[in-house]
Amino acid sequence: MKKKQPRIIIWDIETSEMIVKSWGLWNQNINHKSIVQDWNIICISWKVLGKKKVKTFSVDFNKSRFDDYDLCKNMREVLLGADAIVHHNGNAFDLKKFTARLIKHSLNPLPPILCIDTLKEVRKIAKFSSNTLDYIGTHLGLGAKLETGGQGLWDGIRDGDPTSLRLMIKYCEQDVRLLENVYLKLRGYMKSHPNLTLDTDDITCPKCDSPRKHRYGTRRTASGVVRQQYKCQDCYGYYTLRSSEKEKSKTQN
């Protein structure tokens, strides 16, 4: 029987700008009563880790420039089937923005999902000149974000221009591809990556679920216990055996 792989969703969202009334350009006391048009989600692009195809849910300009109900409903169904989700600054932005729209549309909340935020993780493990997705991607030779053309793209979205929507989707999809590359590059270095090992007969890497490994000395835990250490041959991360795997290791070695 083919071993089930953890389903990891890489995703990114793009939101519209807010339109507000203002008496000037500097030091304005703007509150919610100044909002003429509130923000909404323009599109959400996503892919399953390791799969080729990037998929996108977007607003339908033929119906409304502002109605994101269907795309939120569809993306919620995708996330329900995820073992983990990967985003860049998504804990502070993407996930919270998405949740705000779920609440707005009276859609049921998401259950707890393991989140891997590459921005939070890279801050823990390295000191790059910048932690933006674009910088990390270009600096490591993994690709770059697309140019948006600036404010004109958001003006086109506001005006319901189909060409602008297609460009926004293309921009969002490239972010997902770049994010996947950055995540795979950083994964082995991450200190607090969630354990994604599924219930199998093999002892597998907790980060990528690969059974390919070799012994790499021993490691002493904070409590003073010395354990056999392994190095994954796919993500190159290090790990020790979990309690449930100690007996299995005796039969495999």
Beta strands, then each sheet from edge to edge (+ up, - down):
strand 1: 8-15
strand 2: 19-20
strand 3: 35-37
strand 4: 41-48
strand 5: 55-58
strand 6: 84-87
strand 7: 114-117
strand 8: 213-220
strand 9: 226-232
strand 10: 238-240
sheet 1: 5+ 4- 1+ 6+ 7+
sheet 2: 2+ 3-
sheet 3: 8+ 9- 10+
end
